[in-house]
């Protein structure tokens, strides 16, 4: 496995595009009100617009790369990310921001990057290569949450985030053109790519729908939470509990990360993944309702945020692992393609719902919505097939 020419540059391109999404999460609603014609509903739509275009184009990009070549689709996707970021940096209107976010999301190259990685690695090395990408995505999320609040506070607007994303997209184009080699053979990989002939079969499987709904609820709740969280932190800054939002994000993120690691190890060691999974879903529901009361109690607010992020991170690591263990390897790429579309659709739904609810019911409406959504998620996930010992692959029926 050639780390320097294949795995690391492909991981870097993956990270560059994810940073553009992640860096906006803790600051978007705080600064989007500066835009002309901005309302809560329009800001929510703009926040989720990235997810809508991603969910629509994720699978088509992968299918087109089989026909026209991986790199051509990567160029198209990264150019879309660049143009969307450029527009986002210079628009003064919420409508321009909606178009910018949609353009950013239209560069739906995640599946193409995984297919290219599969083309350039042996089957034996592929699992390790995929793990490196997974670690990179996790690190990019933590880095984005930590650096974007001080960056935007320094600049006074969202422009700096979009400018940085535009620069990263250009760097990604350079890596694809100069560093990442062309595969000698472009081969269909059922474990990483969607297959149109299997789409109906995957969509008709009830258990796969439980996984898809799980990731939909996970990211809908997450996006809605981070719609309102920056606004609540602004209130705490006005009350002089802190002077900058990174003073909240840094300790909370670090506490959540280091608390989540032993939880994952314990679940694997004791084989109690189902119990911990369902407990985490209930914790998310409880945390959302607790946010209603923690709103005016600083320490309780911080504790609730830590518990929520521990549960979120545990589930984020486990849901794709569970679906990979359940589904037949021959249609794993198809199942994961639909799963990714459900994930991004959840981002759109969460942003849209939060913006609409905040306009009329303020933060309380969002937290009630999230709490009820998590309870629905709990009832959906009770019958998810959790492996007990060695996972047996199933052919969806």
N, C-alpha and C positions, 0 to 999 in steps of 0.2 A: 504493500500500500504506500503510494507516494504522497506523503503528508504535505510537502511544500508546494507541489504542483496541482494537486487535485483536492484533497480533503480540506485543508486549511483555507485556500482561496474560495472554494465553494461555500464553506461555513461562513467566511467573511462576508460574501455577497448576501447570504441568508440573513446574517446579523444586521447588515446595513439597512435592508428593507424593513426589518422588524423594529429597529431603533426608531424609524420614522413614525411608526404606529405607537410604540410604547412611550416615547418622549412627550407626546401630546396628552397622554392620559391624565397625569396629575395636574395639568395646568390649563387645559383647553377652555373649560367653562369660565375660568377666572379672567381670561383675557379676551374671549370671543365676544363679550358684551361691548367691547370697544368698536366692533365692526358696525357699519351702517346697516340699518334695518334689522338688527339682531333682536330676536326674541328667544325665550327659553325653548320653544318648540323647534325653531329653526336651528338653534345651536345644537340641540339634541340630534336633529337630522344630520347636521354637518359632522358631528362626532361619529355617528354610525354609518355615514355614507361610504366610508372606506370598506366597511364590512359587507355592505350590499354589493358593491361591484366585485369584491373578492369572491363572494359566495356564488355569483353568477358566472364568473370567468375562470375560476380555479380549475375545474375539470376540462373545459374547452382548451385552455392553454396547454395542458398536458397532452391531450389528444392531438393537437396541432403540431406539437414538437415531434411526435412520432413521424409525422408526414413531411414536415419542412425542415427538421433539424433542431437540436436543442439550442444552439447558440443564437440562431435567428430569433427564436421566441424570447430568449433572455435579453437580447438587444431591445426588442420591442417593449418588453415589460419594464426594463430599467429606464428607457426613454420616457415612458408614461409616468414613472415615479418621479423622474427629473422635472418633467413639465408640470405635473401636479404640485410638486414642491415649490417650483418657481412661481406659479400662480398664487399658491398659499402665502408665500413670502411678501407678495406685492399687492394682493387684493385688499381693498378697503371695505368690501361689502360681504355680508353673510352669504349672499347668493354665489359670489365668486369663491368663497370658502367651500361651499357645498360642491361646486364643480371641481375645485382643487382636490378635495378629499376623495371624490369619486375617481378622478384621474389617477391619484396615488394608488387607490385600491385596484384599478384596472390593470395594473402591472402585476397580475396574479401568477408569479413565476415559482411559487413554492414547490409545486409538483414537478416542474421542469428541472429545477435544481436537484431534486432527489433522483429523478430519472437520469440526469447527467452523471451524478455521483455513482449510480448503479452501473452506468456504461463504463466508467473509468476505474472501477474496483472489482476485485474478484469476489465471488460469493462468500468466501471465508472471511475476507476483510470488511465486508459490507456492514455487518452488525456493529463493529467497532467504529466505523466511519459515521454511521447514523447516530451512535451515542455521542460522538464529538459534536455533531450538529445540535443535538438535544441540549448538551451542556452549554453550547454557545448561545442558544436561544434563551435559556434560563439566566445566564450571566448578563445578556443584553437587556433583559427585563429589569433586573436589579440595578444595572448601571443607568438605564434610562430614567427610572423613577428617582434615582439619587441626583443626577446631574441636571435634569430639565428645570426643576424649580429655581435653583440659583441662576441658571442661564437666562430664563425668561424674566426673573426679577431684575437682573442686571440690564437686559435689553429693554424691558418695559412693554414687550409685545411678543406675539407668537412668531414673528418674522425670523428670529434667530434659529428657532427649531426647524422651520422649513428650509432655511438657507443651509443649515448643517445637513439636512436630509438630501437636499439637491447635490451638495458636494459629495456625500457618501454614494449617491447613485452614480455619479461620474466616476468615482473611484471603483465602483463595482463594474462599470462598463470597461474600464481599463484592465481590471483583473480578468474578465471574461475574454477580452481581445488578446491580451499579451501573455497571461500566465496560464490560464486553464487550457489544457490541450483539447483538440478536437477528438472525439472518440473515433477509433478505427471503424467500429460498427455500432450503429444505433439499434439497440435491441429492445423489444418490449419486455418490461420487467413486471410481472403480475403482483409482486410484493410491494412495489412502489407506485405503480401507475394504474389509473382507472381504465377499464375496458368497457366500451359502449354496449357490447353484447351481454355483459353481466349486470348492467345497471338495473334493469327491471328485477332481476333476481335479488340483488342486494336491497333494493327499495321495498321488496315484499316481505323481508325477514323481520319479524316482530322484535327479536332480540337486538338486532342492529338499530332498530328505531329507538330502543331504550338507551343505547349508547349515544345516538345522535341527539336525542332530547336532553341527555345529561350534559353534553358539551354546549348545547344551545342555552340551557338554563344557566350553566356556569358562567358563560361570557355575557349573557344578557344582564345578569345580576351584577357582575363585575363592572361592566360599562356604566350601568345606572348608578352604582355606588360611587364611581369616580367622576360621575357628572356632578354630584352634590358635595363630595368630600372637599374639593378645593374651596368651595364657597363657605363651608363650615370652618375650615382652617383660617379663612380670611376673617371670620368673626372672632376666632380665638386670638388672632394677631391684633385685632382692634381692642380686645380685652387685655392685651399684653401678656398672654400666656407664653407666647413665642414671638420672635421678630421676623422669622422667615419660615416658609413651609418645609424646607429641607431639615429643619430642626425637629420636625415631627417624622418625616419620611425616613431619615437615616436610622434612628434607633428602632423605629417600628419595623422596618424592613429587615434589619439585622436580627432583631429578636425573633421575628417570624421565621426567617430562614434557618437559624440555628435550632429553633424549637421543632421545625418540621423534619429535619434530618433523622433524629432518633425515632420519631413517629414512623417514618418509612421503614427504618431498620427493624423496629419492633413488629410492624405488621408483616414483614417478610419472614421474620424468625418464628413468629407464633402462628402464621397462616390465618390471621384474623382480619384479612383485608376487607371482607364484606362488612363485618361489624364496625370497623374503623371508617370505612367509606360512608356507610349510612349515618354514623355518628357525626361525621364531618358535614354532611348535607344538613342535618338537623342543627348543627352549630351555626352554619351559615344563616339559616332561618332565624335562629335565636339572636344572632349578632345583629341582623338587620332590624329586628324589633327592639333590641337593646339600644341601638343607635338613637332611637326616638327619645330615650331617657338619658343617654350618655351625652346628648347634645349640649347640656349645660354643666356637665361634671367632667372636667378635663382628664383626670386619671382614669376614670371609667371609659371615657372616649378612647384613650390610647390603648387600654387593655382590650376593649372590644375590637379595635382595628387589628391588633396583633392576633387575636384568636381567629378573626375572619381570614386573615392572610395565611395563617398556618393551615386552616382547612382548605382554602383555595389552592395553595401550592401542593398539598397532598393529593387533592383530586386532579389537579392539572397533570401531575406526574403519573397518576394511576389509570385515568380513563383511556388514553391511547394504548397503554400497555395491556389493559383488559381486552380491548377490541382486537388487538393483534393476536392475542392468545386464543380468542374465541373463533375467529374467522379462518376459513380454509386459506392456506397460503396462495392458492391459485387465484383467489379473488380479493386478497388483502388490499391491493392498491385501489381497487374499485370501492371497497368498503371505507377505506381511509380517505378517499377523495370526497365521498358523500359526507363523511364525518367532518372534514375540514370546511366544507360548504356550510354545514349546520353551525359550526363554530363561528364563522364570520357572519352568518345570518343572525346569530345571537347578539353579536356586537351591534349590528344595525338595529335590531329590535330593542335592545337595552337603551341605546342612545335616543331612539325615537320615543319610547315610552317615558323615559326620564324627563326629556324636554317637555313633553305634553303634560305630564303630571305636575312637574314643578311650576308650570305656568299657573295652575289652578289650586294645587294643594301643597305647594312648597316641598320641603325635604320630607315631611311626614308621609306624603303621598307616595314618594319614591320608596321609602323604607317599608311601608306596608305592602306595596307592590312586590318588592324583592322578597319579603318574608313569606308571602303567600306563594310566590313562584317557587321558592325553595321547598315549601311543603309539597307542592305538586311534584317537584323533582324527586322528593323522597319516595312518594308513592309509585312513581314511574320506575325508580331504580331498585326497589325491593326485589324484583324478579330478574335483575341482571345476572347472567351466568358467571359467578365467581369461581375460578379454578381453586381446587383444594390442594392437590399435590402437583403431579406433573400434568400440565395442561394438554388436553386433547383437542385437536383441531376439529371444527365442525363445518359441515357444508350447509350454509343457510338454505332453508326450505321455503 
